[in-house]
């Protein structure tokens, strides 16, 4: 697991850099708002599955 994390550090760093560059280059879009309710829906489904 430690080795995998070490190898993935470079990939995660690149992904973070790209995300930061995109965030700085583009202003916050209204598309971010509908993303939150989408995350809540699967949680509700998980609760139903557990019940």
N, C-alpha and C positions, 0 to 999 in steps of 0.2 A: 504493500500500500504506500509506504514512504517513497519507494522508487517511482511509482506511478505519479504521485503528487509532484515529485521533483521534475519529472519529464513534462507534466502538464503545466507547470508554473509558467514556462515560456508561452505556451498557447493561451493561457488565461490572461497573461500580461498583454499579449497582442490584442485579444478580444476586448480587454478593458480600454486599451489605447484607442481602438476603433470606435468603441461606444462613446468615449469621451470626445473624440474628434467629431463624431456625428452630432452629439449633444451641443457642442460649441458652435459647429457650423450651422446647424438648423435650430431654430427656436422651438419651444415646446408646442407640439401640435395638439389639437383637440382630440386626436385619435387616442391619446393616452387615457382619456377619461373612460371610454367604453371598455378599456382593457381590464379595469378593476372588477366590474361586475362579472366578466367572463371567468375570472379566477374564483369568484364566490360560488358560481354555479357548480363547478366540479366538487367543491367542498360539500355542498348540500347533497350531491349525489353520493358522496362517500359516506355521509351520515346515514342516508337511507340504506346503503349497502350494509353498513354495520348493524343497523336496527334489524 
